[in-house]
Amino acid sequence: ESTFATVRHRTRQTKGCGSRLATLTMVFKLARQAGKHWRRINAHKLITYVIEGVKFVDGEIKEAA
């Protein structure tokens, strides 16, 4: 699911907030509130491998053939 899906589903709440600044503030607050319910990453040590482009198969690092 998209990072902004929770905020996008609440566009009804942000419509008609007045100024652009008020709308951005409302969206920011919605995003911070949604972030409290996001699932934490279990294998945070593996993120560097993902960023480097290492391939994984069934949760294991795929060795070069």
Rosetta blueprint (number, residue, H / E / L):
1 E L
2 S L
3 T L
4 F L
5 A H
6 T H
7 V H
8 R H
9 H L
10 R L
11 T H
12 R H
13 Q H
14 T H
15 K L
16 G L
17 C L
18 G L
19 S L
20 R H
21 L H
22 A H
23 T H
24 L H
25 T H
26 M H
27 V H
28 F H
29 K H
30 L H
31 A H
32 R H
33 Q H
34 A H
35 G H
36 K L
37 H L
38 W L
39 R L
40 R L
41 I L
42 N L
43 A L
44 H H
45 K H
46 L H
47 I H
48 T H
49 Y H
50 V H
51 I H
52 E H
53 G L
54 V L
55 K L
56 F E
57 V E
58 D L
59 G L
60 E E
61 I E
62 K L
63 E L
64 A L
65 A L
